[in-house]
């Protein structure tokens, strides 16, 4: 088939969770189909990586842009039917580029990343089937995020306004979508209960590059003292909230159980709040690192104290593939279908989370069991080539290539 792919960013280098998902799925699609790529480049960044995509895409178009300023509350925001988070991605130059590509090429499917890109196909180009790959379900994410935010009259009213608009937009995208691709069964369940019963949904879980994330990829040994790691983009609100909960409620309990406990916070763009944790005894905040694998191997376990779901959750399969066992909340491991006590330890209260930290760090037999089982599970279920074949096979089965393209290929 001939597929037009539209991304809100250039997913290379693969230094964020969402970039890993979209890049590896794009590579998989290109093995079986002809791909033309349009990707936004904020302020012209990452355009030097065009050659990476030209190796497997027929055409590559990067569109430079800057986000418009956030609208004033009145009249620009309140009197507009679109959610502000969607309007923020409404770019005339991207609309023109899409129209130009469609005018000069035949496509059997448009594949976009997230609903911010779906807006370009809701009123135009209706003759082409639309697939929306979702790194998170926006309505679900907003509801969970609101539950953790301070409650005030103004913030509550603005949330209700945004939620109402977003719910309407989700329904409109669902009516237009030939399929939506989600990260896990929990995302599908939410869509079925809150958005659409009829719209086709395909689950493609997140994975890991098993060749790269391997214990053999680094010779760094485990730290001599019991060490935890938390890895991720440290300007991402759910990660900031996770660390806030950990240091306010879990860490004091864990430190009393494991006095020589050390914590590594590894990830790019830490906020001031995240940086402040580095002033605590035995806590290190690294910021961005060129290679996360040595940090995974140093740690005895990774903690994932997420309270807001709806993300790629790639830190879990990465850690498991590196042989670093994981302690997570249930919501942090959503969609991965991991078995508590075998692949992972799951805890949803501060007391239980601290208890499992103590068990993981002091019980070497348990730690080795979860480490071994985690690596086995990754190899069996989370390799990107296999996950990519699932998506490619779905497209081949449900969307027929045009006769003209069939003759061309």
Buried (B, 14 or more C-beta within 10 A) or exposed (E): BBBBBBBBBBBBEBBBBBBBBBBBBBBBBBEBBBBBBBBBBEEEEBEEBBEBBEEBBBBBBBBEBEEEEEBEEEEEBEEEEBBBBBBBBEBEEBBEBBEEBBEEBBBBBBBBBBBBBBBBBBEEBEEBBBBBBBBBBBBBBBBBBBEBEEEEEEEEEBBEBBBEBBBEBBBBBBEBBBBBBBBBBBBBBBBEEBBBEEBBBBBBBBBBBBEBBBBEBBEEEEBEEBBBBBBBBBEBBBBBBBBBBBBEBBBEBBBEBBEEBBBBBBBBEBBEEBEEBBEEEEBBBBBEBEEBBBBBBBBBBBBBBBBBBBBBBBBBBBBBBBBBBBBBBEBBBBBBBBEBEEBBBBBEEBEBBBBBBBBBBEEEEBBEBBBEBBBEBBBEBBBBBEBBBBBBEBBEEBBEBEEEBEEEE
